[in-house]
């Protein structure tokens, strides 16, 4: 009896494995045939030309010192993943140009204890940025007032609260950088010279 149930279990597990493998294969083939490309992965492709990008240090209109340097480093780190867009450090040599401003930070309380003291704060950060076609002096994409929220916990120890706040600002910067990275790739893929090659 045990042998029969063991065989049945093995057959069931084997059929589940085959079905799962087939579904995974089907999804991969579907993505490939739809022309899906992963912008996170570097590819050595001669089909599409590489664009150069100049990233300016954003103006920081907040009282968070050094935030503009942090976000500049995060943007550079994201674009280092790309084989389609190469960061250059001269405005005059670039195909694309990214400028921006960290406009404001607001820290409203989220939750309160019985003494009406905030236990958690949600940072509200507003930025603006513009991606230019530097050769034609035209705007490819612009966000005049992009707002993003990120919570962080307060702690009786002030240093821990400051650490939590800095981590939240880091997460915000990483999210903004990823958004710009993905959108920039989408834009250059749809540029006329790249569409003709596809």
C-alpha positions in Angstrom: 0.0 0.0 0.0 2.8 2.4 0.9 4.6 1.6 -2.4 1.4 2.4 -4.4 0.9 5.8 -2.6 4.6 6.6 -3.0 4.4 5.9 -6.7 1.3 8.1 -7.0 3.1 10.9 -5.1 6.0 10.7 -7.4 3.8 10.8 -10.5 1.9 13.8 -9.1 5.1 15.7 -8.3 6.6 14.8 -11.7 3.5 16.1 -13.5 3.5 19.3 -11.4 7.2 19.8 -12.4 6.5 19.2 -16.1 3.5 21.7 -16.1 5.5 24.3 -14.2 8.5 23.9 -16.6 6.2 24.2 -19.6 4.5 27.3 -18.2 7.9 29.0 -17.5 9.1 28.1 -21.0 5.9 29.5 -22.6 6.2 32.8 -20.7 9.8 33.2 -21.7 9.0 32.5 -25.4 6.1 34.9 -25.3 8.2 37.7 -23.8 11.0 37.1 -26.3 8.6 37.1 -29.3 6.9 40.3 -28.1 10.2 42.1 -28.3 10.5 42.5 -24.5 13.9 43.7 -23.4 15.1 44.1 -19.8 16.6 47.6 -19.4 18.4 46.4 -16.2 20.6 44.0 -18.2 23.6 45.2 -20.2 23.8 43.9 -23.7 26.6 44.2 -26.3 24.3 45.1 -29.2 25.5 46.8 -32.4 21.9 47.3 -33.6 21.1 50.3 -31.4 23.5 53.3 -31.0 24.6 54.3 -27.5 23.5 57.7 -26.3 25.6 59.9 -24.0 24.0 61.6 -21.0 25.1 64.5 -18.9 23.6 64.6 -15.4 23.8 67.9 -13.7 23.9 68.2 -9.9 20.4 69.2 -8.9 19.7 72.4 -7.1 18.8 71.7 -3.5 16.2 74.2 -2.1 15.7 72.2 1.1 17.6 72.4 4.5 18.8 68.8 4.0 22.5 69.4 3.3 24.2 67.0 0.8 20.9 65.6 -0.6 21.8 66.9 -4.1 25.2 65.0 -3.9 23.4 61.8 -2.7 20.9 61.9 -5.6 23.6 62.7 -8.1 25.5 59.5 -7.0 22.3 57.4 -7.1 21.5 58.6 -10.7 25.0 57.8 -11.8 24.9 54.4 -10.2 21.6 53.5 -12.0 22.9 54.6 -15.4 26.1 52.6 -15.0 23.9 49.5 -15.4 23.1 50.6 -18.9 24.8 49.7 -22.2 22.5 52.0 -24.1 23.2 55.2 -22.2 26.7 56.3 -21.2 27.2 59.0 -18.6 29.6 61.8 -19.6 30.9 64.7 -17.5 30.8 67.4 -20.2 27.5 69.1 -21.2 28.8 69.9 -24.7 29.7 66.3 -25.5 26.3 64.8 -24.6 23.3 63.6 -26.6 21.0 63.9 -23.6 21.0 66.2 -20.6 19.3 65.7 -17.3 18.7 68.7 -15.0 16.7 68.9 -11.8 15.8 70.5 -8.5 15.0 69.2 -5.1 12.2 71.6 -4.4 10.9 70.9 -0.9 10.6 68.5 2.0 7.6 68.3 4.3 7.4 66.2 7.4 3.8 65.8 8.6 3.0 63.4 11.4 1.4 60.1 10.5 0.5 58.3 13.7 0.3 59.7 17.3 0.5 58.2 20.7 -1.8 59.1 23.6 0.3 62.2 24.3 -0.2 63.5 20.7 3.4 62.9 19.8 4.2 61.6 16.4 5.5 58.0 16.3 6.0 57.8 12.6 6.6 60.5 10.1 6.0 60.4 6.3 8.5 62.5 4.3 6.9 64.3 1.4 9.6 65.2 -1.1 8.9 67.3 -4.2 11.4 67.4 -7.1 11.3 68.7 -10.7 13.5 67.4 -13.5 13.9 67.7 -17.3 15.5 65.4 -19.8 16.7 67.2 -22.9 17.8 66.2 -26.4 21.0 68.2 -26.1 21.7 68.1 -29.8 18.3 69.6 -30.9 17.8 71.6 -27.7 14.4 70.1 -27.2 12.6 68.7 -24.1 12.1 64.9 -24.2 10.4 64.6 -20.8 9.6 67.0 -18.0 8.2 66.7 -14.5 7.5 70.1 -13.0 6.2 68.9 -9.6 6.9 65.2 -8.9 6.0 64.3 -5.3 6.9 61.1 -3.5 6.2 59.9 0.0 8.2 57.7 2.3 7.5 56.9 6.0 10.1 56.5 8.7 9.9 55.7 12.5 10.7 58.1 15.2 12.9 56.9 18.1 13.4 58.3 21.6 17.1 58.4 20.7 17.5 61.3 18.3 20.4 59.7 16.4 18.2 56.7 15.5 15.5 59.0 14.2 18.0 60.9 12.1 19.3 57.6 10.7 15.8 56.4 9.9 15.1 59.7 8.1 18.3 59.4 6.1 17.4 55.9 5.0 14.0 57.1 3.9 15.6 59.9 1.8 17.9 57.3 0.3 14.9 55.1 -0.7 13.2 58.1 -2.2 16.3 59.0 -4.2 16.7 55.4 -5.4 13.1 55.2 -6.5 13.4 58.5 -8.4 16.6 57.4 -10.1 15.0 54.1 -11.2 12.0 55.9 -12.6 14.3 58.2 -14.6 16.5 55.3 -15.7 13.6 53.3 -17.1 11.8 56.3 -18.7 15.1 57.5 -20.4 15.5 54.0 -22.0 11.9 54.0 -23.2 12.4 57.5 -24.7 15.6 56.6 -26.6 14.0 53.3 -27.8 11.3 55.4 -29.4 13.6 58.0 -31.0 13.2 58.0 -34.8 16.7 56.7 -35.6 16.2 53.7 -33.2 12.8 52.9 -34.6 14.1 52.7 -38.1 16.7 50.1 -37.0 14.1 47.8 -35.4 
